[in-house]
Amino acid sequence: MTLREPGPGARTIAMGGSHSDAAALYGGTTKELLLLTYDEWNAGTHLTDVGAVRLAAYADMGPVLGFLCERLAAGQDLDVSVEHGVGPARAAVDEELSRHPTVRVTGVTRVGERVVLHLGTGVAAESAQRRILLDLLDRTPGPRPSLARQAQPDSAAASGPTAAATGPDRSVSALPVRLLRGVSGITGATTRRGRLLTLLGIAALLGSVLLLLLYLIGVSELGSVGVVVALLVLALTVQAAVGIVVVLQAQAVSAQRQDLDRVRNILERRTDRLLTQGRKAAQGQRDLRAVRRRMDDLHRAGLRERAQSASHFDALDRTQTRQHLDTQRQVQAMLNLEHLVNVSGRVPPMGGWAASADLMVLILDEVLALRPSTVVECGSGTSTLLLALAVQQHGLNTRVVALEHLERFGEQTEAALVRHGVADRAEVRIAPLTVGSVQGHATPWYAESALDDLQDIGVLVVDGPPTATGDLARFPAVPLLRDRLAPASVVIMDDLIRDSDRRVADLWRELLPDFSYEVVDTLQKRAGVFRRNSETVARSRSIPGE
Ligand SMILES: C[S@@+](CC[C@H](N)C(=O)[O-])C[C@H]1O[C@@H](n2cnc3c(N)ncnc32)[C@H](O)[C@@H]1O
């Protein structure tokens, strides 16, 4: 591809990642402006009569920009401008400019929020450099003319200070113009008018000096009036020059002051923006820290919940295992119970408020082993019926007496005894609860009158009164009945899973020093068993093989 010297009718090419991006920055296609994408350029579009190239920011713009920089560095008169983008696009521009040190930024133009750098090999005038800096600093949004439609920089110089200063500083070959710039560099005249006035002053000065010199060396005859006029012109010119220089310098100082004000305003705006951003960032950090703390709290709470759930699940697991084992034990106890008593007909419930199957096996085992003359039961119910059946079926000469404080339940038990035809084998004795003669024990117990005829008790089952009737409700059983126990006897206390009944059993240990004591943990509700002369009692187990 070739770029030819721009001539009359030389075209401008605007390039972007897409045509629309290039058009947004540099204007749409016209006769003079050709829109290209970087891919189309790279694909080898043949370019002829190209005088200017405008580049919109694009991550892969490096090769095209590099090519153009080389052409600029080689001295080609080419008008190149490139968008001062962000990220990779800006990095590409920086890299190409650093690779081509003779190519410099000679002007800056803004199009809305976007900034375009003009590239060239000339050195921008000091004022232009200052404006470049200011324009790079000042990103205040504002409508700007499209660069492609903008007038050439030199003509733009006349249209206003911003356009003049920020347009590209193109090299101009005409001597007067160069002279103008040289003089304005000395005097500080930055406008075209200032430069022309300066030039006129210098011309008048040189003219009058020349006239005087010609007169002095005798080449010219001025006459006294002419000399006076020449001297006057000289003096006025010098004065005017001095005045102009003073005015121009004052203008330059004022322009610099305006620039400084502008810089100060820009910096103040930027400082305000930075402070606001800083405040927002600090607030953001505080919010973030609060969110983080909240998340940590939630995380810790989650861990705690998980640990609690795990321990709940463990507990549930243990309970399920225990219940499963208990069910198995109760089923097995029911099978064993079948060997001990033959039950035909409906039986009141077992377990819960009534004796469990495994406790009944233990009680019947003791009864069948001891064959006592009297069995006393505190609290009537299913156990009373099973005891009566066992006594009948095993031909025992045993009297079963069940103490019951509530008539309603007593009648239920009696009805069961009648139903099973064993009403003559067990007596349900109604004994209301009264505060008895056990010293220091305020909880009522079965009326003492109900105990009068009870002697030689071989098996005492303590399963009442209900614990809810008072503190250590079952305690009086041993103080009141221990003297009525047979030499070989057993006291069975149900419900040792309850604290109050465990405390009762513990108190009894002191009252029954000649009894052994055993807690049967394997029973559903646990039981305490006090046994006297157990080793001398021949225990004939009723369940074969056990
Ligand atoms: C633990 S129960 C005695 C249970 C008895 N030893 C048995 O195995 O069936 C203690 C007291 O509960 C009461 N009782 C009896 N039948 C009951 C029933 N169906 N519901 C609630 N309580 C009852 C009686 O007053 C009984 O003296």
The ligand as an SDF file (V2000), in Angstrom:
LIG
                    3D

 27 29  0  0  0  0  0  0  0  0999 V2000
  -47.6440  -47.0250   87.3140 C   0  0  0  0  0  0  0  0  0  0  0  0
  -49.3310  -47.3300   87.5390 S   0  0  0  0  0  0  0  0  0  0  0  0
  -49.3700  -48.9560   88.1420 C   0  0  0  0  0  0  0  0  0  0  0  0
  -49.3750  -49.8320   87.0230 C   0  0  0  0  0  0  0  0  0  0  0  0
  -49.4120  -51.2980   87.3840 C   0  0  0  0  0  0  0  0  0  0  0  0
  -48.3920  -51.7240   88.2570 N   0  0  0  0  0  0  0  0  0  0  0  0
  -49.3860  -52.0760   86.0620 C   0  0  0  0  0  0  0  0  0  0  0  0
  -48.3450  -52.6330   85.7850 O   0  0  0  0  0  0  0  0  0  0  0  0
  -50.3890  -52.0340   85.3630 O   0  0  0  0  0  0  0  0  0  0  0  0
  -49.6590  -46.3970   88.9540 C   0  0  0  0  0  0  0  0  0  0  0  0
  -51.0680  -45.8960   89.0330 C   0  0  0  0  0  0  0  0  0  0  0  0
  -51.5710  -45.4980   87.8310 O   0  0  0  0  0  0  0  0  0  0  0  0
  -52.9370  -45.4480   87.8130 C   0  0  0  0  0  0  0  0  0  0  0  0
  -53.5510  -46.1300   86.6710 N   0  0  0  0  0  0  0  0  0  0  0  0
  -54.0640  -47.3210   86.5760 C   0  0  0  0  0  0  0  0  0  0  0  0
  -54.5770  -47.5060   85.3590 N   0  0  0  0  0  0  0  0  0  0  0  0
  -54.3400  -46.3790   84.6640 C   0  0  0  0  0  0  0  0  0  0  0  0
  -54.6050  -45.9610   83.3530 C   0  0  0  0  0  0  0  0  0  0  0  0
  -55.2220  -46.6950   82.4840 N   0  0  0  0  0  0  0  0  0  0  0  0
  -54.1990  -44.7110   82.9710 N   0  0  0  0  0  0  0  0  0  0  0  0
  -53.5610  -43.9350   83.8340 C   0  0  0  0  0  0  0  0  0  0  0  0
  -53.2580  -44.2660   85.0820 N   0  0  0  0  0  0  0  0  0  0  0  0
  -53.6650  -45.4940   85.4920 C   0  0  0  0  0  0  0  0  0  0  0  0
  -53.3580  -46.2040   89.0400 C   0  0  0  0  0  0  0  0  0  0  0  0
  -53.8040  -45.2870   90.0110 O   0  0  0  0  0  0  0  0  0  0  0  0
  -52.0840  -46.8640   89.4680 C   0  0  0  0  0  0  0  0  0  0  0  0
  -52.0550  -47.0540   90.8170 O   0  0  0  0  0  0  0  0  0  0  0  0
  1  2  1  0
  2  3  1  0
  2 10  1  0
  3  4  1  0
  4  5  1  0
  5  6  1  0
  5  7  1  0
  7  8  2  0
  7  9  1  0
 10 11  1  0
 11 12  1  0
 11 26  1  0
 12 13  1  0
 13 14  1  0
 13 24  1  0
 14 15  1  0
 14 23  1  0
 15 16  2  0
 16 17  1  0
 17 18  1  0
 17 23  2  0
 18 19  1  0
 18 20  2  0
 20 21  1  0
 21 22  2  0
 22 23  1  0
 24 25  1  0
 24 26  1  0
 26 27  1  0
M  CHG  2   2   1   9  -1
M  END
$$$$
